Amino acid sequence: IGEGAQVEYAILDKGVEVEPGVVIRGTAEHPVVVKKGAKVTEDIHS
């Protein structure tokens, strides 16, 4: 997880890379799920 990245209500599988400054934000009812080995370069909101 890169510097300044924010992760809330998310499930990150093994080997996930999150670029610096990226925001991943789900909700308690609908968490964001990022699959194994994914590279997240853009914000994700649910």
CHARMM-style PDB file with segment names, atoms N, HN, CA, C and O in Angstrom:
ATOM      1  N   ILE     1       0.866  -1.174   0.000  1.00  0.00      PROA
ATOM      2  CA  ILE     1       0.000   0.000   0.000  1.00  0.00      PROA
ATOM      3  C   ILE     1       0.904   1.225   0.000  1.00  0.00      PROA
ATOM      4  O   ILE     1       1.729   1.411   0.894  1.00  0.00      PROA
ATOM      5  N   GLY     2       0.727   2.058  -1.027  1.00  0.00      PROA
ATOM      6  HN  GLY     2       0.057   1.907  -1.753  1.00  0.00      PROA
ATOM      7  CA  GLY     2       1.586   3.218  -1.199  1.00  0.00      PROA
ATOM      8  C   GLY     2       1.316   4.319  -0.183  1.00  0.00      PROA
ATOM      9  O   GLY     2       0.269   4.363   0.463  1.00  0.00      PROA
ATOM     10  N   GLU     3       2.294   5.199  -0.067  1.00  0.00      PROA
ATOM     11  HN  GLU     3       3.145   5.162  -0.591  1.00  0.00      PROA
ATOM     12  CA  GLU     3       2.208   6.318   0.872  1.00  0.00      PROA
ATOM     13  C   GLU     3       1.008   7.204   0.550  1.00  0.00      PROA
ATOM     14  O   GLU     3       0.780   7.559  -0.607  1.00  0.00      PROA
ATOM     15  N   GLY     4       0.251   7.555   1.575  1.00  0.00      PROA
ATOM     16  HN  GLY     4       0.437   7.267   2.514  1.00  0.00      PROA
ATOM     17  CA  GLY     4      -0.890   8.443   1.416  1.00  0.00      PROA
ATOM     18  C   GLY     4      -2.149   7.765   0.890  1.00  0.00      PROA
ATOM     19  O   GLY     4      -3.182   8.416   0.737  1.00  0.00      PROA
ATOM     20  N   ALA     5      -2.076   6.470   0.613  1.00  0.00      PROA
ATOM     21  HN  ALA     5      -1.236   5.941   0.737  1.00  0.00      PROA
ATOM     22  CA  ALA     5      -3.262   5.742   0.147  1.00  0.00      PROA
ATOM     23  C   ALA     5      -4.222   5.549   1.316  1.00  0.00      PROA
ATOM     24  O   ALA     5      -3.794   5.456   2.467  1.00  0.00      PROA
ATOM     25  N   GLN     6      -5.526   5.490   1.018  1.00  0.00      PROA
ATOM     26  HN  GLN     6      -5.873   5.566   0.083  1.00  0.00      PROA
ATOM     27  CA  GLN     6      -6.542   5.290   2.049  1.00  0.00      PROA
ATOM     28  C   GLN     6      -7.366   4.061   1.697  1.00  0.00      PROA
ATOM     29  O   GLN     6      -7.842   3.924   0.571  1.00  0.00      PROA
ATOM     30  N   VAL     7      -7.531   3.163   2.673  1.00  0.00      PROA
ATOM     31  HN  VAL     7      -7.144   3.275   3.588  1.00  0.00      PROA
ATOM     32  CA  VAL     7      -8.306   1.944   2.460  1.00  0.00      PROA
ATOM     33  C   VAL     7      -9.310   1.816   3.596  1.00  0.00      PROA
ATOM     34  O   VAL     7      -8.927   1.709   4.761  1.00  0.00      PROA
ATOM     35  N   GLU     8     -10.603   1.828   3.256  1.00  0.00      PROA
ATOM     36  HN  GLU     8     -10.914   1.915   2.310  1.00  0.00      PROA
ATOM     37  CA  GLU     8     -11.669   1.693   4.253  1.00  0.00      PROA
ATOM     38  C   GLU     8     -12.709   0.706   3.743  1.00  0.00      PROA
ATOM     39  O   GLU     8     -13.106   0.764   2.580  1.00  0.00      PROA
ATOM     40  N   TYR     9     -13.144  -0.189   4.601  1.00  0.00      PROA
ATOM     41  HN  TYR     9     -12.821  -0.236   5.547  1.00  0.00      PROA
ATOM     42  CA  TYR     9     -14.158  -1.192   4.254  1.00  0.00      PROA
ATOM     43  C   TYR     9     -13.793  -1.900   2.948  1.00  0.00      PROA
ATOM     44  O   TYR     9     -14.566  -1.915   1.990  1.00  0.00      PROA
ATOM     45  N   ALA    10     -12.596  -2.485   2.939  1.00  0.00      PROA
ATOM     46  HN  ALA    10     -11.968  -2.473   3.717  1.00  0.00      PROA
ATOM     47  CA  ALA    10     -12.129  -3.186   1.745  1.00  0.00      PROA
ATOM     48  C   ALA    10     -11.457  -4.491   2.131  1.00  0.00      PROA
ATOM     49  O   ALA    10     -10.875  -4.614   3.209  1.00  0.00      PROA
ATOM     50  N   ILE    11     -11.547  -5.460   1.236  1.00  0.00      PROA
ATOM     51  HN  ILE    11     -12.020  -5.361   0.361  1.00  0.00      PROA
ATOM     52  CA  ILE    11     -10.874  -6.740   1.403  1.00  0.00      PROA
ATOM     53  C   ILE    11      -9.847  -6.830   0.280  1.00  0.00      PROA
ATOM     54  O   ILE    11     -10.204  -6.861  -0.898  1.00  0.00      PROA
ATOM     55  N   LEU    12      -8.561  -6.870   0.654  1.00  0.00      PROA
ATOM     56  HN  LEU    12      -8.270  -6.845   1.610  1.00  0.00      PROA
ATOM     57  CA  LEU    12      -7.486  -6.956  -0.330  1.00  0.00      PROA
ATOM     58  C   LEU    12      -6.867  -8.343  -0.241  1.00  0.00      PROA
ATOM     59  O   LEU    12      -6.396  -8.748   0.822  1.00  0.00      PROA
ATOM     60  N   ASP    13      -6.865  -9.069  -1.345  1.00  0.00      PROA
ATOM     61  HN  ASP    13      -7.247  -8.740  -2.208  1.00  0.00      PROA
ATOM     62  CA  ASP    13      -6.292 -10.412  -1.372  1.00  0.00      PROA
ATOM     63  C   ASP    13      -4.762 -10.319  -1.439  1.00  0.00      PROA
ATOM     64  O   ASP    13      -4.199  -9.226  -1.485  1.00  0.00      PROA
ATOM     65  N   LYS    14      -4.110 -11.468  -1.445  1.00  0.00      PROA
ATOM     66  HN  LYS    14      -4.568 -12.356  -1.408  1.00  0.00      PROA
ATOM     67  CA  LYS    14      -2.647 -11.537  -1.469  1.00  0.00      PROA
ATOM     68  C   LYS    14      -2.065 -10.806  -2.677  1.00  0.00      PROA
ATOM     69  O   LYS    14      -2.618 -10.852  -3.776  1.00  0.00      PROA
ATOM     70  N   GLY    15      -0.958 -10.145  -2.454  1.00  0.00      PROA
ATOM     71  HN  GLY    15      -0.508 -10.108  -1.562  1.00  0.00      PROA
ATOM     72  CA  GLY    15      -0.207  -9.556  -3.545  1.00  0.00      PROA
ATOM     73  C   GLY    15      -0.822  -8.325  -4.182  1.00  0.00      PROA
ATOM     74  O   GLY    15      -0.364  -7.891  -5.240  1.00  0.00      PROA
ATOM     75  N   VAL    16      -1.839  -7.754  -3.571  1.00  0.00      PROA
ATOM     76  HN  VAL    16      -2.211  -8.106  -2.712  1.00  0.00      PROA
ATOM     77  CA  VAL    16      -2.459  -6.548  -4.131  1.00  0.00      PROA
ATOM     78  C   VAL    16      -1.525  -5.362  -3.916  1.00  0.00      PROA
ATOM     79  O   VAL    16      -0.970  -5.186  -2.831  1.00  0.00      PROA
ATOM     80  N   GLU    17      -1.357  -4.550  -4.960  1.00  0.00      PROA
ATOM     81  HN  GLU    17      -1.808  -4.693  -5.841  1.00  0.00      PROA
ATOM     82  CA  GLU    17      -0.559  -3.333  -4.873  1.00  0.00      PROA
ATOM     83  C   GLU    17      -1.493  -2.134  -4.999  1.00  0.00      PROA
ATOM     84  O   GLU    17      -2.340  -2.083  -5.891  1.00  0.00      PROA
ATOM     85  N   VAL    18      -1.327  -1.173  -4.095  1.00  0.00      PROA
ATOM     86  HN  VAL    18      -0.639  -1.214  -3.371  1.00  0.00      PROA
ATOM     87  CA  VAL    18      -2.123   0.058  -4.139  1.00  0.00      PROA
ATOM     88  C   VAL    18      -1.142   1.214  -4.321  1.00  0.00      PROA
ATOM     89  O   VAL    18      -0.257   1.422  -3.492  1.00  0.00      PROA
ATOM     90  N   GLU    19      -1.307   1.956  -5.404  1.00  0.00      PROA
ATOM     91  HN  GLU    19      -2.027   1.787  -6.077  1.00  0.00      PROA
ATOM     92  CA  GLU    19      -0.420   3.071  -5.711  1.00  0.00      PROA
ATOM     93  C   GLU    19      -0.542   4.181  -4.659  1.00  0.00      PROA
ATOM     94  O   GLU    19      -1.581   4.300  -4.010  1.00  0.00      PROA
ATOM     95  N   PRO    20       0.503   4.989  -4.484  1.00  0.00      PROA
ATOM     96  CA  PRO    20       0.446   6.100  -3.536  1.00  0.00      PROA
ATOM     97  C   PRO    20      -0.713   7.053  -3.843  1.00  0.00      PROA
ATOM     98  O   PRO    20      -0.955   7.392  -5.001  1.00  0.00      PROA
ATOM     99  N   GLY    21      -1.422   7.476  -2.803  1.00  0.00      PROA
ATOM    100  HN  GLY    21      -1.225   7.200  -1.862  1.00  0.00      PROA
ATOM    101  CA  GLY    21      -2.494   8.455  -2.935  1.00  0.00      PROA
ATOM    102  C   GLY    21      -3.839   7.913  -3.388  1.00  0.00      PROA
ATOM    103  O   GLY    21      -4.815   8.662  -3.446  1.00  0.00      PROA
ATOM    104  N   VAL    22      -3.911   6.630  -3.711  1.00  0.00      PROA
ATOM    105  HN  VAL    22      -3.119   6.021  -3.665  1.00  0.00      PROA
ATOM    106  CA  VAL    22      -5.169   6.037  -4.181  1.00  0.00      PROA
ATOM    107  C   VAL    22      -6.123   5.846  -3.002  1.00  0.00      PROA
ATOM    108  O   VAL    22      -5.689   5.521  -1.897  1.00  0.00      PROA
ATOM    109  N   VAL    23      -7.430   6.049  -3.239  1.00  0.00      PROA
ATOM    110  HN  VAL    23      -7.782   6.313  -4.137  1.00  0.00      PROA
ATOM    111  CA  VAL    23      -8.455   5.864  -2.215  1.00  0.00      PROA
ATOM    112  C   VAL    23      -9.325   4.667  -2.600  1.00  0.00      PROA
ATOM    113  O   VAL    23      -9.893   4.627  -3.691  1.00  0.00      PROA
ATOM    114  N   ILE    24      -9.424   3.694  -1.691  1.00  0.00      PROA
ATOM    115  HN  ILE    24      -8.963   3.727  -0.805  1.00  0.00      PROA
ATOM    116  CA  ILE    24     -10.325   2.554  -1.862  1.00  0.00      PROA
ATOM    117  C   ILE    24     -11.301   2.632  -0.708  1.00  0.00      PROA
ATOM    118  O   ILE    24     -10.917   2.466   0.450  1.00  0.00      PROA
ATOM    119  N   ARG    25     -12.578   2.887  -1.023  1.00  0.00      PROA
ATOM    120  HN  ARG    25     -12.890   3.022  -1.963  1.00  0.00      PROA
ATOM    121  CA  ARG    25     -13.553   3.099   0.040  1.00  0.00      PROA
ATOM    122  C   ARG    25     -14.854   2.372  -0.278  1.00  0.00      PROA
ATOM    123  O   ARG    25     -15.540   2.686  -1.251  1.00  0.00      PROA
ATOM    124  N   GLY    26     -15.176   1.394   0.563  1.00  0.00      PROA
ATOM    125  HN  GLY    26     -14.618   1.138   1.353  1.00  0.00      PROA
ATOM    126  CA  GLY    26     -16.452   0.706   0.461  1.00  0.00      PROA
ATOM    127  C   GLY    26     -17.333   1.137   1.616  1.00  0.00      PROA
ATOM    128  O   GLY    26     -17.096   2.172   2.239  1.00  0.00      PROA
ATOM    129  N   THR    27     -18.354   0.335   1.899  1.00  0.00      PROA
ATOM    130  HN  THR    27     -18.547  -0.506   1.393  1.00  0.00      PROA
ATOM    131  CA  THR    27     -19.217   0.581   3.050  1.00  0.00      PROA
ATOM    132  C   THR    27     -19.287  -0.709   3.858  1.00  0.00      PROA
ATOM    133  O   THR    27     -18.877  -1.765   3.377  1.00  0.00      PROA
ATOM    134  N   ALA    28     -19.795  -0.632   5.063  1.00  0.00      PROA
ATOM    135  HN  ALA    28     -20.127   0.226   5.454  1.00  0.00      PROA
ATOM    136  CA  ALA    28     -19.925  -1.824   5.900  1.00  0.00      PROA
ATOM    137  C   ALA    28     -20.825  -2.851   5.217  1.00  0.00      PROA
ATOM    138  O   ALA    28     -20.588  -4.054   5.326  1.00  0.00      PROA
ATOM    139  N   GLU    29     -21.850  -2.385   4.519  1.00  0.00      PROA
ATOM    140  HN  GLU    29     -22.043  -1.408   4.430  1.00  0.00      PROA
ATOM    141  CA  GLU    29     -22.782  -3.278   3.832  1.00  0.00      PROA
ATOM    142  C   GLU    29     -22.229  -3.799   2.508  1.00  0.00      PROA
ATOM    143  O   GLU    29     -22.575  -4.901   2.084  1.00  0.00      PROA
ATOM    144  N   HSD    30     -21.374  -3.014   1.851  1.00  0.00      PROA
ATOM    145  HN  HSD    30     -21.093  -2.118   2.195  1.00  0.00      PROA
ATOM    146  CA  HSD    30     -20.829  -3.369   0.536  1.00  0.00      PROA
ATOM    147  C   HSD    30     -19.330  -3.057   0.482  1.00  0.00      PROA
ATOM    148  O   HSD    30     -18.927  -2.062  -0.120  1.00  0.00      PROA
ATOM    149  N   PRO    31     -18.508  -3.899   1.106  1.00  0.00      PROA
ATOM    150  CA  PRO    31     -17.065  -3.648   1.055  1.00  0.00      PROA
ATOM    151  C   PRO    31     -16.522  -3.845  -0.366  1.00  0.00      PROA
ATOM    152  O   PRO    31     -17.068  -4.618  -1.153  1.00  0.00      PROA
ATOM    153  N   VAL    32     -15.457  -3.143  -0.667  1.00  0.00      PROA
ATOM    154  HN  VAL    32     -15.014  -2.515  -0.027  1.00  0.00      PROA
ATOM    155  CA  VAL    32     -14.775  -3.315  -1.948  1.00  0.00      PROA
ATOM    156  C   VAL    32     -13.903  -4.563  -1.839  1.00  0.00      PROA
ATOM    157  O   VAL    32     -13.211  -4.751  -0.839  1.00  0.00      PROA
ATOM    158  N   VAL    33     -13.934  -5.421  -2.870  1.00  0.00      PROA
ATOM    159  HN  VAL    33     -14.496  -5.269  -3.683  1.00  0.00      PROA
ATOM    160  CA  VAL    33     -13.100  -6.623  -2.894  1.00  0.00      PROA
ATOM    161  C   VAL    33     -12.115  -6.489  -4.050  1.00  0.00      PROA
ATOM    162  O   VAL    33     -12.516  -6.317  -5.202  1.00  0.00      PROA
ATOM    163  N   VAL    34     -10.811  -6.571  -3.731  1.00  0.00      PROA
ATOM    164  HN  VAL    34     -10.486  -6.711  -2.795  1.00  0.00      PROA
ATOM    165  CA  VAL    34      -9.773  -6.485  -4.754  1.00  0.00      PROA
ATOM    166  C   VAL    34      -9.120  -7.858  -4.866  1.00  0.00      PROA
ATOM    167  O   VAL    34      -8.619  -8.398  -3.880  1.00  0.00      PROA
ATOM    168  N   LYS    35      -9.128  -8.417  -6.072  1.00  0.00      PROA
ATOM    169  HN  LYS    35      -9.534  -7.979  -6.873  1.00  0.00      PROA
ATOM    170  CA  LYS    35      -8.662  -9.782  -6.298  1.00  0.00      PROA
ATOM    171  C   LYS    35      -7.144  -9.925  -6.217  1.00  0.00      PROA
ATOM    172  O   LYS    35      -6.398  -8.958  -6.364  1.00  0.00      PROA
ATOM    173  N   LYS    36      -6.720 -11.145  -5.984  1.00  0.00      PROA
ATOM    174  HN  LYS    36      -7.326 -11.932  -5.865  1.00  0.00      PROA
ATOM    175  CA  LYS    36      -5.318 -11.523  -5.822  1.00  0.00      PROA
ATOM    176  C   LYS    36      -4.443 -10.968  -6.951  1.00  0.00      PROA
ATOM    177  O   LYS    36      -4.755 -11.117  -8.133  1.00  0.00      PROA
ATOM    178  N   GLY    37      -3.340 -10.324  -6.552  1.00  0.00      PROA
ATOM    179  HN  GLY    37      -3.087 -10.203  -5.592  1.00  0.00      PROA
ATOM    180  CA  GLY    37      -2.353  -9.850  -7.507  1.00  0.00      PROA
ATOM    181  C   GLY    37      -2.715  -8.592  -8.273  1.00  0.00      PROA
ATOM    182  O   GLY    37      -1.961  -8.177  -9.154  1.00  0.00      PROA
ATOM    183  N   ALA    38      -3.852  -7.971  -7.965  1.00  0.00      PROA
ATOM    184  HN  ALA    38      -4.464  -8.308  -7.250  1.00  0.00      PROA
ATOM    185  CA  ALA    38      -4.284  -6.773  -8.704  1.00  0.00      PROA
ATOM    186  C   ALA    38      -3.407  -5.571  -8.357  1.00  0.00      PROA
ATOM    187  O   ALA    38      -2.862  -5.479  -7.257  1.00  0.00      PROA
ATOM    188  N   LYS    39      -3.284  -4.657  -9.312  1.00  0.00      PROA
ATOM    189  HN  LYS    39      -3.727  -4.732 -10.206  1.00  0.00      PROA
ATOM    190  CA  LYS    39      -2.575  -3.400  -9.078  1.00  0.00      PROA
ATOM    191  C   LYS    39      -3.599  -2.277  -9.216  1.00  0.00      PROA
ATOM    192  O   LYS    39      -4.150  -2.060 -10.295  1.00  0.00      PROA
ATOM    193  N   VAL    40      -3.848  -1.567  -8.118  1.00  0.00      PROA
ATOM    194  HN  VAL    40      -3.400  -1.744  -7.242  1.00  0.00      PROA
ATOM    195  CA  VAL    40      -4.862  -0.509  -8.103  1.00  0.00      PROA
ATOM    196  C   VAL    40      -4.171   0.830  -8.344  1.00  0.00      PROA
ATOM    197  O   VAL    40      -3.326   1.259  -7.558  1.00  0.00      PROA
ATOM    198  N   THR    41      -4.548   1.488  -9.456  1.00  0.00      PROA
ATOM    199  HN  THR    41      -5.234   1.140 -10.095  1.00  0.00      PROA
ATOM    200  CA  THR    41      -3.922   2.758  -9.823  1.00  0.00      PROA
ATOM    201  C   THR    41      -4.900   3.923  -9.785  1.00  0.00      PROA
ATOM    202  O   THR    41      -4.495   5.080  -9.896  1.00  0.00      PROA
ATOM    203  N   GLU    42      -6.206   3.617  -9.627  1.00  0.00      PROA
ATOM    204  HN  GLU    42      -6.535   2.677  -9.537  1.00  0.00      PROA
ATOM    205  CA  GLU    42      -7.244   4.656  -9.584  1.00  0.00      PROA
ATOM    206  C   GLU    42      -8.130   4.445  -8.369  1.00  0.00      PROA
ATOM    207  O   GLU    42      -8.212   3.339  -7.836  1.00  0.00      PROA
ATOM    208  N   ASP    43      -8.796   5.513  -7.931  1.00  0.00      PROA
ATOM    209  HN  ASP    43      -8.730   6.412  -8.364  1.00  0.00      PROA
ATOM    210  CA  ASP    43      -9.705   5.425  -6.787  1.00  0.00      PROA
ATOM    211  C   ASP    43     -10.848   4.453  -7.073  1.00  0.00      PROA
ATOM    212  O   ASP    43     -11.316   4.341  -8.206  1.00  0.00      PROA
ATOM    213  N   ILE    44     -11.291   3.751  -6.021  1.00  0.00      PROA
ATOM    214  HN  ILE    44     -10.911   3.842  -5.101  1.00  0.00      PROA
ATOM    215  CA  ILE    44     -12.434   2.839  -6.108  1.00  0.00      PROA
ATOM    216  C   ILE    44     -13.401   3.203  -4.991  1.00  0.00      PROA
ATOM    217  O   ILE    44     -13.009   3.276  -3.827  1.00  0.00      PROA
ATOM    218  N   HSD    45     -14.669   3.432  -5.343  1.00  0.00      PROA
ATOM    219  HN  HSD    45     -14.987   3.373  -6.290  1.00  0.00      PROA
ATOM    220  CA  HSD    45     -15.713   3.729  -4.360  1.00  0.00      PROA
ATOM    221  C   HSD    45     -16.894   2.812  -4.636  1.00  0.00      PROA
ATOM    222  O   HSD    45     -17.230   2.548  -5.791  1.00  0.00      PROA
ATOM    223  N   SER    46     -17.531   2.322  -3.554  1.00  0.00      PROA
ATOM    224  HN  SER    46     -17.258   2.536  -2.616  1.00  0.00      PROA
ATOM    225  CA  SER    46     -18.711   1.479  -3.791  1.00  0.00      PROA
ATOM    226  C   SER    46     -19.974   2.229  -3.451  1.00  0.00      PROA
ATOM    227  OT1 SER    46     -21.070   1.685  -3.585  1.00  0.00      PROA
TER     228      SER     46
END
